[in-house]
Amino acid sequence: MIGVIATLQPPSKRSTHEDLPSAYPGSTIPDMGIKENSMIQTKIAKEIGVHKSTLSREIKRNTGGRGYRPKQAHTFALQRRKEKARTRISTETWRQVDALIRKEWSSEQVSAHLFLEQGISVSHKWIYQHIY
């Protein structure tokens, strides 16, 4: 039996993606064959209360040149979050939306008009959320 599993303590609450790196501080997932590694990952996933595919994805996504390291995994996760592209709608676009809504256009009409006339993509659902 590998000592990694025997020394690990599961967190007290159900783990989330952000909890995985801290779930086993200082631990590493041993580099073995696919079948053996899969069995260990299944046991660890059960202990920390996540699906085995979640753990597998976490390891695959955050394994560096020296294997899986929790601090490095957390740094990778923060970097991905920071780099994630978020579409922002300018205040000028919202002014145009407000003006067209005041003319009693539907959100679908406003969305289509902005896209066809100016190439600005604003979902009709975003417009509904903006109004209410």
N, C-alpha and C positions, 0 to 999 in steps of 0.2 A: 504494500500500500504506500502511496506517495504521501509524505509528511505534510504537503501543502494543505490538503483537505482536512486532515486531523487537527491542525492548529488554527483553523479559521473559525471565527465567530460570526454568525449571521447578524445583520443589523436588526434593531428592535422593531422597525416598521417595514412595510412593503417597500422594496427598492424601486427607484426610478432610474432613468438613464444617468442622471447626475450622481446618484448614490453609488453606482457600480464601482468607480475608481476608489472610493473611500470604503467600500464594503470590506475589502481585504487589504488594509494598509500594509505596505511592504511585501506583499505577496507577488508571486509570478505564476503564470500558467506554464507548466512544463512543456517543452517542445518534444512531442512524441509523434508516433504515427497517427494517421487520421482516426482510426477506430478507437485507440486508447484515449486520444485527446477528446474525442466526442463523448466518451463515457465519463471522463472527469468533468467536462463542461456541463453535462447533464446533472451530475451530482451537485456541483457548485450552484447551478441555476436553481435547483430545488431548495438548497439551503438558504439562498438569499431571496427566494420568493419571486423569481422572474422566469419567463419561458426560456428554454434552452436556446432558441433562435436569437433572443435579445442578447444573451451573453455572448453567443458566437459572433453576432454583428459587432458588438462592443469590442471584442478582441481583434477581429479582422480590421475594423476601422482605426483602431488606436495602437496597433503594434508597430513599434519603430525598429531600428536596426539592432537594438539590444533586447528585443522581446516586448512584452506588455508590461508597462510600468504605470501604476495608477496616477502619479503626479503628471507624467507626460501625457497620459490619456486625458486628464482634466484640462491640460494646456491645449491639446488638440481640439477638445470640445469647445473651449472658449474661443479659439481662433475660428472654428467653423461658424459659430454663432455670430461673431463679429463680421465675417466676410459674407454672410448670407445677404443676398441682394433683396432689398425691400423697395417696392415701388411706392413712391410718395407722390401725392397729388398736390400740385402747387396751389397757393391761395388764390391766384388769378383764375385757375380752372374752377375752383369752388365758387368764385364770384360769378363766373359764367353759368355754372350749374344753377345757382340761386336765381339768377336773372331769368333763365328759361323756365324754371319751376314756377316763378311768379307769373309767367305768361301762361300758366296752366298746362305746360307740357308734362307728359308722363316721364318717369325716370328712364323707361326704355327709349323714348324719343330723344331725350337729352343725351343718353349714352350713344345712340346711333349717330346723332348730329355731330357730337364732338369727335367721334371716330372718323366719320366720312369727310367732314369739313376741315379738321385740324390734325387728324391722326392721333388724337389723344384717347387713350383707352381708359374709360372709367366704367366699372361695372354698374348696372342698374341697382344691384343690391347695395353697393357702396353708397349710391345716391340715396336710397331709402334710409340707410343708417345715418347718413349726414342730415337728412331732413328731420328724422325723429330722434 
